[in-house]
Amino acid sequence: MAGRGVLRACHPEATAVVTALVTTLAVASGRGPAGSAVLGAAVLCGQLSVGWCNDAVDAP
């Protein structure tokens, strides 16, 4: 049950959209597969941490 709360707290829809968009732009700009994967992973980590921090700050 706690796992679902952690998953929802990261705002998975927005996280997925932003990560997919940035990764797609990296591929379209000519970045190689390895570079695009690293960039996508970095953006994913950033989005997760921002979502969790926002929910922690907004918690009662």
Contacts in CASP RR format, 6 or more apart in sequence:
PFRMAT RR
TARGET T0000
AUTHOR 0000-0000-0000
METHOD contacts of the structure
MODEL  1
MAGRGVLRACHPEATAVVTALVTTLAVASGRGPAGSAVLGAAVLCGQLSV
GWCNDAVDAP
6 52 0 8 1.000
9 51 0 8 1.000
9 52 0 8 1.000
9 55 0 8 1.000
10 47 0 8 1.000
10 48 0 8 1.000
10 51 0 8 1.000
10 52 0 8 1.000
10 55 0 8 1.000
11 47 0 8 1.000
11 51 0 8 1.000
11 54 0 8 1.000
14 47 0 8 1.000
15 44 0 8 1.000
15 47 0 8 1.000
15 48 0 8 1.000
15 51 0 8 1.000
18 43 0 8 1.000
18 47 0 8 1.000
19 40 0 8 1.000
19 43 0 8 1.000
19 44 0 8 1.000
19 47 0 8 1.000
22 39 0 8 1.000
22 40 0 8 1.000
22 43 0 8 1.000
23 36 0 8 1.000
23 37 0 8 1.000
23 39 0 8 1.000
23 40 0 8 1.000
23 43 0 8 1.000
26 32 0 8 1.000
26 35 0 8 1.000
26 36 0 8 1.000
26 39 0 8 1.000
26 40 0 8 1.000
27 33 0 8 1.000
27 36 0 8 1.000
31 39 0 8 1.000
END
